[in-house]
Amino acid sequence: MDTSKKADDSKGALSSLRVIDATQMLAGPIAGTRLGDLGADVIKVEPPTNGEFNRTRGFEDQMSNGEMTTFLAVNRNKRSLAIDLKSAGGKEVIYELVKKSDVFLQNFRYGTADRLGIGYEDLKKINPRIIYCSISGYGSFGPYRDRPGQDLVVQGYSGSMFSVGASGDDPTPSALWGADVMTGYQAVIGILAAVESRHHTGVGQHVEVDMLSVVMDCQLQELVTFLNAGPMPRRMEERSAHGSIPAPYGVYKTKDAWLTFAMVPLPILGEILNDDWLKTLVHYNDGHKHRNEVYKKIRHRFLDKTTEEWIKICDEAGAWCGPVYNYKDLVNDKHIKETNYIVEQPQFRGTSAKTVRPPIRMDQTPPTIRRGAPALGEHTQEILQGLLGFSDGKINELVNAGAVSKTKEQ
């Protein structure tokens, strides 16, 4: 991926869209970043003092060139407008910006946007074509609408923690921020669908995505099975990677590391391990019926060879398997290197930061990384003057009133 392109050179698939991103933390910002990767002009609206949450709080406060890594991760391809949404001047700026924008993206707690005067009903009066996307933990109605929505909390509500492990284990959360990230992706899908609808109707609409709905949607196979046939995923005495998938689905210790197995037919596994009993389990349901026995029997059968040796043997036998990497292993993997998963994104003050390339490939309008994550208020002057046409005097008036702020370099 060419990351050296100038920020104004984009011909991305969404280059005709302007997005106001008034979100923070992860689910909202990653939605804005994905739209930006695809070419949209994304304006990140942030409080003037410290900016959004992840500017000042991150994983062990780790930084790259003075910027919090958690902020850099999900705020590339955006311009920063530092603005006080509670001030009269700030509202004036937002309302002018809405007139020139296509999408407004927010993940405030329920009712906050309306109290600030930037709810959907407020903004559609200013621009009937605006597509307004609300991201929340539990939606805009129901008894939980006022509860805070955070990835781990939503995982707990969703029932997913009892699909992994053994019967005596504590509930097992996912290490991935799956609820947040998948919600961000669903928001993008909803926004793009609304854009397509607007081509036909000429008006925008309100798109709502909530984290609990998304995590339930990711469990469609499990929930449809439970709702229509009764059984829940069952943890067995032996640890497994999923309560509904037959053995040997799981993770196994090898001589030097770990090995994963997907849905491997037990007779094939029997050939690999030279085990006559496994060779007799020819029916798919045998992997369910004898899960405990299979797991107990094979749990320590991989300790005599390295992971690399087992992968070679399993590949030759047609068994789906793979290694268990840490991050160092991952970035040094030949596939990751040869396919350029890790790229550089520009960073403020002429530096750069390593990141993961956008996951979407397009041959005509490929996603690009045109900008790094912006410094707080880096583009305030550019947006107010170049986009909205505010004079220097008007901008200085807003700065002096505390309605907006600019970086010291401007």
C-alpha positions in Angstrom: 0.0 0.0 0.0 1.3 3.4 -0.9 1.1 5.5 2.2 3.0 8.4 0.8 0.1 9.9 -1.2 -0.9 13.4 -0.3 -4.0 13.8 1.8 -5.9 15.5 -0.9 -5.1 13.0 -3.6 -7.6 10.4 -2.6 -9.9 8.9 -5.2 -11.4 6.4 -2.8 -14.8 4.8 -3.2 -16.3 7.2 -0.6 -14.4 10.3 -1.6 -17.7 12.1 -2.2 -18.7 11.7 1.4 -18.0 14.0 4.4 -18.4 12.5 7.8 -18.6 14.2 11.2 -17.2 11.8 13.7 -18.3 12.8 17.2 -17.2 9.5 18.8 -14.7 8.2 21.3 -13.0 5.1 22.5 -13.3 2.2 20.0 -16.6 1.2 18.3 -17.3 4.7 16.9 -13.7 5.7 16.0 -13.1 2.5 14.1 -16.3 3.1 12.1 -15.0 6.6 11.2 -11.5 5.2 10.4 -13.0 2.6 8.0 -15.0 5.2 6.2 -11.8 7.3 6.0 -9.8 4.4 4.7 -12.4 4.1 1.9 -11.9 7.8 0.9 -14.4 9.8 3.0 -13.4 13.2 4.4 -13.8 12.4 8.2 -13.8 15.4 10.6 -13.2 14.2 14.2 -15.0 16.5 16.6 -13.3 16.6 20.0 -13.5 18.6 23.3 -10.9 21.4 23.1 -9.1 20.7 26.4 -7.9 17.1 26.3 -9.6 15.7 23.2 -11.4 12.3 23.2 -10.9 9.6 25.8 -8.1 7.7 24.1 -5.9 10.7 23.7 -5.0 10.7 27.4 -5.7 7.1 28.5 -4.4 3.9 26.8 -2.8 0.6 27.3 -0.3 1.2 30.1 -0.1 4.8 28.8 2.1 3.6 25.9 3.0 6.3 23.4 4.5 6.8 20.0 6.3 10.1 19.4 4.2 11.7 22.2 0.8 10.4 21.1 -1.2 7.6 22.8 -1.0 4.4 20.7 -4.6 3.5 21.4 -5.6 6.9 19.8 -3.3 6.4 16.8 -4.7 3.0 16.2 -8.3 4.0 15.3 -8.1 7.6 14.2 -6.2 7.7 11.0 -7.6 9.4 7.9 -9.3 12.1 10.0 -9.1 15.8 10.5 -9.4 17.1 14.1 -11.8 20.0 15.0 -11.4 20.9 18.6 -14.8 22.4 19.7 -16.9 22.9 22.7 -20.3 21.5 21.8 -21.8 23.1 24.9 -21.0 26.6 23.8 -23.1 28.8 21.5 -20.1 29.3 19.2 -19.5 25.5 19.1 -23.1 24.8 18.1 -22.9 27.5 15.4 -19.8 25.7 13.9 -21.4 22.3 14.1 -24.6 23.5 12.5 -22.7 25.1 9.6 -20.6 21.9 9.3 -23.8 19.7 9.1 -25.0 21.7 6.2 -21.9 20.6 4.2 -21.8 17.0 5.5 -23.3 13.6 4.6 -23.0 11.6 7.8 -23.0 12.4 11.5 -21.6 9.6 13.7 -22.0 9.7 17.5 -21.8 7.3 20.5 -22.8 9.5 23.4 -24.8 8.0 26.3 -28.5 8.0 25.6 -30.1 11.5 25.6 -26.8 13.4 25.6 -26.9 14.4 22.0 -30.4 15.7 22.3 -29.5 17.7 25.4 -26.6 19.2 23.4 -28.9 20.1 20.5 -27.2 17.7 18.1 -29.7 14.9 18.1 -31.1 13.5 14.9 -34.3 15.7 15.0 -32.1 18.8 15.5 -29.7 18.0 12.6 -32.2 16.8 10.0 -33.9 20.2 10.3 -30.6 21.8 9.2 -29.8 19.1 6.5 -32.6 16.7 5.6 -30.0 14.6 3.7 -27.9 13.9 6.8 -27.4 10.3 7.7 -27.2 10.2 11.4 -25.7 7.1 13.0 -26.0 6.4 16.8 -23.8 3.7 18.4 -24.8 2.5 21.9 -24.5 -0.4 24.2 -28.2 -1.4 24.3 -30.2 0.8 21.9 -32.5 3.7 22.4 -35.4 1.9 24.1 -35.9 -0.7 26.7 -34.8 -0.9 30.4 -31.0 -0.9 29.6 -30.9 2.1 27.3 -29.3 4.2 30.1 -26.7 1.6 31.1 -23.1 2.0 30.0 -22.1 -0.2 27.1 -18.6 -1.6 27.2 -17.1 -4.6 25.4 -16.6 -6.9 28.4 -19.9 -5.9 30.0 -21.8 -6.6 26.8 -19.9 -10.0 26.4 -21.3 -10.9 29.8 -24.9 -10.0 28.8 -24.6 -11.9 25.5 -24.2 -15.4 26.9 -21.0 -16.0 24.9 -18.7 -16.6 27.9 -20.1 -20.0 28.6 -19.3 -21.3 25.1 -15.6 -21.7 25.9 -13.6 -23.8 28.4 -14.5 -26.7 30.8 -17.6 -27.1 33.0 -15.7 -26.1 36.1 -14.1 -23.0 34.6 -15.1 -19.4 35.3 -16.9 -17.5 32.5 -14.2 -16.9 29.8 -14.2 -13.5 28.1 -12.7 -13.0 24.6 -9.3 -11.3 24.4 -10.5 -9.5 21.3 -12.5 -6.3 21.5 -15.0 -8.1 19.4 -18.2 -6.3 20.6 -16.7 -2.9 19.9 -15.0 -3.6 16.6 -17.9 -5.6 15.1 -20.3 -2.8 16.2 -18.1 -0.3 14.3 -18.3 -2.5 11.2 -22.0 -2.9 11.5 -22.3 0.9 11.8 -20.4 1.3 8.5 -22.7 -1.2 6.8 -25.8 0.7 8.1 -24.3 4.0 6.9 -23.5 2.8 3.4 -27.0 1.3 3.1 -28.5 4.7 4.1 -26.3 6.4 1.5 -27.6 4.0 -1.2 -31.2 4.7 0.0 -30.6 8.4 -0.2 -29.7 8.1 -3.9 -33.3 7.0 -4.4 -35.2 9.1 -1.9 -33.1 12.2 -1.6 -33.3 12.2 2.2 -31.2 10.8 5.0 -32.2 8.7 8.0 -31.3 7.7 11.5 -29.2 4.5 11.7 -28.9 2.9 15.1 -26.5 0.1 16.0 -26.1 -1.3 19.5 -23.4 -3.6 20.8 -25.7 -6.2 22.4 -27.6 -6.8 19.2 -24.3 -7.1 17.3 -22.9 -9.7 19.7 -26.1 -11.7 19.6 -26.0 -11.5 15.8 -22.5 -13.0 15.9 -24.0 -16.0 17.7 -26.7 -16.7 15.2 -25.8 -20.4 14.9 -25.8 -21.0 18.6 -28.9 -18.9 19.4 -31.0 -20.3 16.5 -30.1 -23.8 17.7 -31.1 -22.9 21.3 -34.3 -21.1 20.3 -35.5 -23.8 18.0 -34.1 -27.0 19.4 -33.5 -26.3 23.0 -29.8 -27.2 23.8 -27.3 -24.6 25.0 -23.6 -25.0 24.2 -22.4 -27.5 26.8 -19.0 -27.3 28.5 -17.6 -30.7 29.1 -15.2 -31.9 31.9 -12.3 -31.4 29.5 -11.5 -27.9 28.1 -12.7 -27.1 24.6 -12.7 -24.0 22.4 -16.4 -24.1 21.8 -19.3 -25.7 23.6 -21.1 -26.8 20.5 -18.2 -28.0 18.2 -17.2 -31.6 18.3 -13.7 -32.8 19.4 -10.9 -32.2 18.6 -11.7 -28.5 18.1 -9.3 -26.7 20.5 -5.7 -25.9 21.4 -2.9 -28.4 22.3 0.5 -28.1 23.8 3.4 -29.3 21.6 7.1 -29.8 22.3 7.9 -26.1 21.9 4.7 -24.2 21.7 1.0 -24.7 20.9 -1.2 -26.2 18.1 -4.8 -25.5 17.1 -7.2 -27.9 15.5 -10.4 -27.0 13.7 -13.1 -29.5 12.7 -10.9 -32.4 12.0 -12.6 -35.8 11.2 -11.6 -38.2 14.0 -10.5 -41.0 11.6 -8.0 -38.6 10.1 -6.8 -37.6 13.6 -6.5 -41.4 14.3 -4.2 -41.8 11.3 -2.1 -38.8 12.4 -1.7 -40.2 15.9 -1.8 -43.9 14.9 -4.8 -44.5 17.2 -7.1 -47.3 16.3 -10.0 -46.1 18.5 -10.1 -42.7 16.9 -10.2 -44.4 13.5 -13.5 -46.1 14.4 -15.3 -42.8 15.1 -16.5 -42.3 11.6 -19.7 -40.3 12.3 -19.7 -36.6 12.7 -21.8 -36.9 15.9 -19.2 -39.2 17.4 -17.1 -36.1 18.0 -20.0 -34.8 20.2 -20.9 -38.0 21.8 -17.3 -38.8 22.9 -16.0 -35.3 23.4 -14.7 -35.9 27.0 -13.0 -39.1 26.0 -11.4 -37.7 22.9 -10.1 -34.6 24.6 -8.7 -36.6 27.5 -7.1 -39.1 25.2 -5.3 -36.7 22.9 -4.7 -33.7 25.3 -1.0 -34.7 25.8 -0.3 -36.6 22.5 1.4 -33.7 20.8 4.3 -33.1 23.3 6.9 -35.2 21.4 7.1 -33.0 18.3 7.4 -29.2 17.6 4.5 -27.2 16.3 6.1 -26.8 12.9 6.6 -30.6 12.7 2.9 -31.3 13.6 1.7 -28.7 11.1 3.7 -30.4 8.3 2.2 -33.8 9.3 -1.3 -32.4 9.6 -1.1 -30.6 6.3 -0.1 -33.8 4.5 -3.1 -35.6 6.1 -5.6 -32.8 5.3 -6.2 -31.8 8.9 -7.0 -28.1 9.5 -4.5 -26.8 12.0 -2.2 -23.9 12.8 0.1 -22.4 15.4 -0.7 -20.2 18.3 1.2 -16.9 17.9 2.1 -14.1 20.2 2.4 -10.7 18.6 6.1 -11.1 18.0 5.5 -14.4 16.2 2.6 -12.8 14.2 4.6 -9.8 12.8 7.5 -12.1 11.8 5.4 -14.6 10.0 6.3 -15.0 6.3 2.7 -14.5 5.2 2.3 -11.3 7.2 5.5 -10.0 5.7 5.0 -11.0 2.1 1.5 -9.6 2.0 2.3 -6.3 3.7 -0.1 -6.5 6.6 2.1 -4.1 8.6 2.5 -0.6 7.1 3.4 2.9 8.1 1.0 5.7 8.7 2.0 9.4 8.9 2.1 10.9 12.3 2.0 14.5 13.5 5.2 16.5 13.4 6.6 14.5 10.5 7.0 11.2 12.3 5.3 7.9 11.5 3.8 4.9 13.3 3.4 1.3 12.3 -0.1 0.0 11.9 -2.2 -2.7 10.2 -3.3 -2.1 6.7 -7.1 -1.8 6.0 -8.6 -5.3 5.6 -10.6 -4.5 2.4 -9.0 -4.9 -1.0 -10.5 -3.1 -4.1 -8.9 -3.0 -7.5 -10.4 0.3 -8.7 -10.8 2.4 -5.6 -8.5 0.8 -3.0 -8.5 1.9 0.7 -5.5 4.2 1.5 -3.9 5.6 4.5 -3.6 9.3 3.6 -3.4 10.8 7.0 -2.3 9.7 10.4 -4.3 10.3 13.6 -4.5 14.1 13.9 -3.2 16.2 16.8 -6.0 17.8 18.8 -7.3 20.7 16.9 -4.8 20.3 14.1 -7.3 21.1 11.4 -9.5 23.6 13.2 -8.3 26.5 11.2 -8.3 24.5 7.9 -11.9 23.4 8.5 -13.3 26.7 9.7 -11.6 28.8 7.0 -11.2 26.5 4.0 -14.5 24.5 4.4 -16.9 26.9 6.2 -15.5 30.2 4.9 -15.0 31.8 8.4 -12.8 34.8 8.4 -9.7 35.2 10.6 -11.5 37.6 12.8 -14.4 35.2 13.3 -12.1 32.3 14.1 -10.2 34.4 16.6 -13.5 35.3 18.2 -14.4 31.7 18.6 -10.9 30.8 20.0 -11.1 33.7 22.5 -14.5 32.5 23.6 -13.2 29.0 24.2 -15.7 27.6 21.6 -12.8 26.1 19.5 -9.1 25.6 19.9 -6.2 25.1 17.6 -2.8 23.4 18.0 0.0 25.6 19.0 1.8 24.9 15.7 -1.0 26.7 13.8 
